[in-house]
Amino acid sequence: MEYAAEIEQSILGSILIDKTIFEEVKDQITEEHFYFNHNATVYRHCLKFDEPDIILVEQSLKEDELLDVVGQNYLIELVENPTHQVDYYIKILKEKKLLRDVMKVSADTLRKAKAGDDPYILIENLKDVQLETKYSHALVPSQIKERDQTTPKAEKLLFGNIYLDRGVFQNAANRGQTVLTIADSGHGKTQASIFLAKCLVNRGYKVGWFQLEGYDSETASNFNSDNIFICDNLYDIEDIKRECRRLNKEYGLDYIVFDYVQNIECSQNISKTEKVEYISKQIQKMAKELNVVCNPLSQVTIDSTRTGWKQEPGYNDVRWSKQLKQDADLIISVFRPSRIDSLVIDEETVRDFREQPVPYHSVYMKQAKVRHGIQYYHRLQLLHTDNGLQIVTDVGEDAPF
């Protein structure tokens, strides 16, 4: 049975006579956990007060012209039947709500299946039911250490290049983390991400790539391995999440690229900035849920008064949302001096950040922010060739700007 009338009544009765119980209950259940409308109504009016009691709730119901609907005698009956098993009763209410959610989603899935909807999407819909009754997965230090000896939760992905693994990505690229790539338009954030993905693919890692600009064939032309899964026809974050889960279940993903994050959509009626914030949090959660490294790409906005190498993107240049910066465990910037007229010497050379001449097709990747650990601010020099980017050298540690 998908409801428990007596348990709903006992919880309400308990919170109307014991403020300590109310503190415990309100942190764990909402109005939606009550199946019966009159019980949900009483609970909603309890939530109006820090310390609800029968007199306060009765007056509140009366003001909203709901006392006759609920019944004054019903309130009295509630306080006559409290429970001393609050935790157990809360657990039951959560399970009943979960059962109703499963029934609702299942019925909706069956209806859509009969209509011929995509079966993969329907299967993922079933996974979206919130499993509120899961027991805690908290572990003590000895259990965590034992787990990490066999299947480390925060295993580091290795690119196979010392300049990457011990330089830019020295304190990042662990499973469950988010790496944000930032660049101004035309500076090559996509090419930089293709370069990193190729490094991983060549080492046997599985990469998911969401092409939100252009076509999948453009990205596919850079790879000779089928260890990368490219999708160019999904834009809504919920659809992207489902596809990530499917790919992870069937193939086991290690790294996911979103090119680029401002082109991801969501169905919520909120502002552009709020959408980017929401999508950023979803990507961060996905990294942890799937135990992968997520790599969203983002445009930046460079202050027009900045000149020369000061136009290299920094932490504060991320477009649209502070949330992107906050959620990222690592931010790397990509910068082509050849895109800045004042840095071009001739058709073959440009100036680097030390005012030294370097090849015209040089590209610089810089560690702009690390959430955990020491900030080293490594800057890599790469060269754009017919075969894509190639690392020239790690030009060492650098002060932030």
C-alpha positions in Angstrom: 0.0 0.0 0.0 1.3 3.4 -1.0 0.2 5.3 2.1 0.2 4.9 5.9 -2.6 7.0 7.5 -1.9 6.2 11.1 1.8 6.9 10.8 1.1 10.3 9.2 -1.3 11.2 12.1 1.2 10.0 14.8 4.0 12.2 13.3 1.7 15.2 13.2 0.6 14.6 16.7 4.2 14.3 18.0 5.4 17.6 16.4 2.3 19.5 17.8 3.3 18.6 21.4 7.1 18.4 21.2 9.2 21.1 19.6 12.4 18.9 19.7 10.6 16.3 17.5 9.5 19.1 15.1 13.2 20.1 14.6 14.0 16.5 13.7 11.0 16.0 11.4 11.2 19.2 9.4 14.8 18.5 8.3 13.8 15.2 6.8 10.4 15.3 5.3 8.3 17.8 3.3 4.6 18.3 2.7 4.8 15.9 -0.3 5.6 13.0 2.1 2.0 13.1 3.3 -0.5 11.2 1.1 -3.7 12.6 2.6 -4.4 16.2 1.7 -5.7 17.2 5.2 -2.5 15.8 6.8 -0.4 17.7 4.2 -2.3 20.8 5.0 -1.7 20.5 8.7 2.0 19.9 8.2 2.2 22.9 5.8 0.8 25.2 8.6 3.2 23.6 11.1 6.0 24.8 9.0 4.9 28.4 9.4 6.2 28.4 13.0 9.5 27.7 14.7 7.6 25.9 17.5 4.1 24.9 16.3 1.5 23.8 18.7 -2.2 22.9 18.3 -3.3 26.5 19.1 -1.0 28.2 16.6 -1.9 25.7 13.9 -5.6 25.9 14.6 -5.5 29.7 14.3 -3.4 29.5 11.1 -5.9 27.1 9.5 -8.8 29.4 10.6 -7.1 32.4 9.0 -6.8 30.5 5.7 -10.4 29.3 6.0 -9.2 25.7 6.2 -10.2 24.8 9.7 -13.6 23.5 8.7 -11.9 21.4 5.9 -9.5 19.8 8.3 -11.8 19.7 11.4 -11.1 21.1 14.9 -11.8 17.7 16.4 -9.3 16.1 14.0 -6.5 18.3 15.4 -7.4 17.1 18.9 -7.3 13.5 17.8 -3.8 14.1 16.4 -2.3 15.2 19.7 -3.9 12.2 21.4 -1.8 9.8 19.3 1.8 10.8 19.3 4.7 8.3 18.7 8.0 7.6 20.4 9.3 6.0 17.2 9.8 9.1 15.1 12.9 7.9 13.2 11.2 4.7 12.2 8.0 6.5 11.2 9.9 9.0 9.1 11.6 6.1 7.4 8.2 4.6 6.6 6.8 7.9 5.2 9.9 8.2 3.0 9.4 4.7 1.7 5.7 5.3 1.0 6.5 8.5 -1.0 9.2 6.6 -2.9 6.7 3.9 -3.7 4.3 6.5 -5.0 7.0 8.1 -7.1 7.9 4.7 -8.6 4.3 4.0 -9.4 3.9 7.4 -11.1 7.1 7.1 -13.1 6.3 3.5 -14.1 2.9 4.4 -15.2 4.2 7.3 -17.3 7.0 5.1 -18.7 4.4 2.4 -19.7 2.3 5.1 -21.4 5.3 6.5 -23.3 6.5 3.0 -24.2 3.2 2.2 -25.8 3.5 5.4 -27.8 6.8 4.3 -29.1 9.2 6.6 -27.3 13.0 6.0 -27.2 13.5 3.0 -24.9 16.9 4.2 -23.6 15.4 7.5 -22.4 12.5 5.6 -20.8 15.0 3.4 -18.9 16.9 6.4 -17.7 13.7 8.1 -16.5 13.2 5.2 -14.0 16.7 6.0 -12.6 15.7 9.6 -11.9 13.4 8.6 -8.9 15.0 10.0 -5.8 16.0 7.1 -3.5 15.5 8.9 -0.2 15.6 5.8 1.9 19.1 4.8 1.0 21.2 4.1 4.1 24.2 6.3 4.7 27.3 5.5 2.8 29.6 7.3 5.3 32.8 5.4 6.1 35.3 5.7 8.9 39.0 6.4 7.9 40.1 2.8 8.2 37.3 1.7 5.7 38.2 4.5 3.3 41.9 3.5 3.4 41.1 -0.2 2.8 38.8 0.8 -0.1 41.4 3.0 -1.7 44.0 0.2 -1.7 41.9 -1.8 -4.1 39.5 0.6 -5.9 40.4 4.2 -5.1 37.5 6.5 -5.4 39.7 9.4 -6.4 41.9 7.6 -8.9 43.9 10.1 -10.9 43.6 10.0 -14.7 47.1 10.1 -16.3 47.7 11.8 -19.7 51.0 10.0 -20.2 53.0 13.2 -20.4 55.1 14.5 -17.6 54.3 18.2 -18.5 50.6 17.4 -18.0 50.6 14.9 -15.2 53.2 16.8 -13.0 52.5 20.2 -14.3 49.1 21.7 -15.2 47.3 18.7 -13.8 49.5 18.1 -10.8 46.7 18.6 -8.3 43.7 17.6 -10.4 42.2 15.2 -13.0 41.1 12.9 -10.2 37.9 11.0 -10.6 34.9 12.9 -9.3 36.5 16.3 -10.2 35.6 19.0 -12.7 38.2 20.6 -14.9 37.0 23.9 -16.5 38.7 25.0 -19.8 38.4 28.7 -20.5 39.4 30.7 -23.6 38.4 33.7 -25.6 36.7 33.0 -29.0 39.1 31.7 -31.6 41.9 30.9 -29.1 41.5 27.1 -29.3 39.7 25.7 -26.3 38.2 23.0 -28.4 41.5 22.0 -30.0 43.1 22.0 -26.5 40.4 19.7 -25.2 40.8 17.4 -28.3 44.5 17.2 -27.5 43.8 16.2 -23.9 41.1 13.7 -25.0 43.5 12.1 -27.5 46.1 11.7 -24.8 43.6 9.8 -22.6 42.0 7.8 -25.5 45.5 6.6 -26.6 46.0 5.3 -23.0 42.8 3.3 -23.2 40.5 5.6 -21.3 36.9 6.0 -22.5 35.8 9.6 -23.3 32.4 11.1 -23.8 32.2 14.2 -26.0 29.1 16.4 -26.2 29.4 18.5 -29.4 27.3 21.6 -28.7 28.7 23.6 -31.6 29.3 22.1 -35.1 29.0 18.4 -36.1 30.3 15.2 -34.7 32.3 14.5 -37.9 34.5 17.5 -37.1 35.6 16.0 -33.8 35.7 12.4 -35.1 38.3 13.4 -37.7 40.8 13.9 -34.9 40.6 10.4 -33.5 41.7 7.0 -34.8 40.3 5.1 -31.8 36.7 4.1 -30.9 37.3 4.9 -27.3 35.6 8.2 -27.7 31.8 8.6 -27.9 30.6 11.8 -29.7 27.1 13.2 -29.5 26.0 16.3 -31.4 22.2 16.1 -31.1 21.5 16.5 -27.4 21.4 20.0 -25.8 19.2 19.7 -22.7 21.1 18.9 -19.5 18.7 16.2 -18.5 19.1 14.4 -21.8 22.8 14.8 -21.6 22.8 13.3 -18.1 20.8 10.3 -19.3 23.2 9.7 -22.2 26.2 9.9 -19.8 24.6 7.3 -17.6 23.9 5.0 -20.5 27.4 5.3 -21.9 28.9 4.8 -18.5 26.8 1.7 -17.9 27.5 0.2 -21.3 31.2 1.2 -21.8 32.5 2.7 -18.6 33.4 6.4 -19.1 36.5 8.1 -17.6 36.3 11.6 -19.0 33.5 13.7 -20.3 33.8 16.9 -22.4 31.1 19.5 -22.8 31.9 21.8 -25.8 30.8 24.3 -24.6 28.8 24.8 -21.4 26.9 28.0 -22.3 25.2 26.1 -25.2 23.7 23.5 -22.8 20.0 24.1 -22.2 17.6 23.4 -19.4 13.8 23.5 -19.3 13.6 25.6 -16.2 12.1 29.1 -16.6 15.1 31.0 -15.1 17.6 33.6 -16.3 20.7 32.7 -18.4 23.0 33.1 -15.5 20.8 30.9 -13.3 20.7 28.3 -16.0 24.5 28.2 -16.2 24.7 27.9 -12.4 22.2 25.0 -12.4 24.0 23.3 -15.3 27.3 23.7 -13.6 26.1 22.1 -10.4 24.6 19.2 -12.5 28.0 18.6 -14.2 29.7 18.7 -10.8 27.3 16.1 -9.4 27.6 14.0 -12.5 31.4 13.8 -12.0 30.9 12.4 -8.6 28.0 10.1 -9.5 29.7 8.5 -12.4 33.2 8.7 -10.9 34.6 10.5 -13.9 36.4 13.7 -14.7 34.1 16.3 -16.3 35.6 18.9 -18.6 33.2 21.8 -19.5 34.5 24.4 -21.9 33.6 28.0 -21.3 33.9 31.3 -23.2 35.5 34.2 -21.3 34.9 38.0 -21.4 38.2 40.0 -21.5 38.2 43.6 -20.3 38.7 45.7 -23.4 41.3 47.9 -21.6 43.7 44.9 -21.3 46.5 44.7 -23.8 49.1 42.2 -24.9 49.6 39.2 -22.7 47.2 40.7 -20.1 44.5 39.4 -22.4 45.4 35.8 -21.4 42.3 34.5 -19.6 42.3 34.4 -15.8 40.1 33.2 -13.0 37.8 36.3 -13.1 37.1 36.2 -16.8 34.7 33.2 -16.9 31.6 34.4 -18.7 28.1 34.4 -17.2 28.5 32.7 -13.8 30.7 32.6 -10.7 29.3 29.1 -10.1 31.4 27.7 -12.9 34.5 28.9 -11.1 33.4 27.7 -7.7 32.4 24.2 -8.9 35.7 23.6 -10.8 38.5 21.8 -9.1 40.8 23.1 -11.7 40.6 25.9 -14.3 42.9 25.9 -17.3 43.1 28.7 -19.7 44.1 28.6 -23.4 45.7 31.5 -25.2 47.1 32.1 -28.7 49.4 35.1 -28.9 48.8 35.2 -32.7 45.2 36.3 -32.1 46.5 39.5 -30.5 47.8 42.0 -33.1 50.2 43.7 -30.7 51.9 40.3 -30.0 52.5 39.4 -33.7 56.1 40.1 -34.8 55.8 38.7 -38.4 54.3 35.8 -40.3 56.5 33.3 -38.4 56.9 34.6 -34.9 54.9 36.1 -32.0 55.9 37.4 -28.5 55.5 35.2 -25.5 54.8 36.4 -22.0 58.5 37.2 -21.4 58.6 39.3 -24.6 60.7 36.6 -26.3 60.0 35.5 -29.9 58.3 32.1 -30.3 56.8 30.3 -33.3 53.7 32.0 -34.7 51.5 28.9 -34.1 52.3 28.7 -30.4 49.5 28.0 -28.0 49.7 28.4 -24.2 47.8 26.4 -21.6 47.9 27.8 -18.1 46.7 26.5 -14.7 44.4 29.3 -13.6 43.0 27.9 -10.4 43.3 24.7 -8.3 40.7 24.1 -5.6 42.8 21.7 -3.6 46.5 21.8 -2.9 49.1 24.4 -3.7 48.6 26.7 -6.7 51.7 26.3 -9.0 50.4 28.3 -12.0 52.2 26.1 -14.5 52.1 27.4 -18.1 52.6 25.0 -21.0 53.8 26.0 -24.4 52.3 23.9 -27.2 52.6 24.2 -31.0 49.7 23.8 -33.4 50.7 21.5 -36.2 48.9 19.6 -39.0 48.4 16.7 -36.6 47.0 18.9 -33.8 48.7 20.3 -30.7 52.1 19.1 -29.6 53.8 20.1 -26.3 57.0 22.1 -26.6 57.8 22.6 -22.9 56.6 23.5 -19.5 57.7 27.1 -19.0 57.6 26.7 -15.2 55.8 28.2 -12.3 54.3 31.6 -12.6 52.6 34.2 -10.4 48.9 34.6 -10.8 47.3 37.7 -12.4 
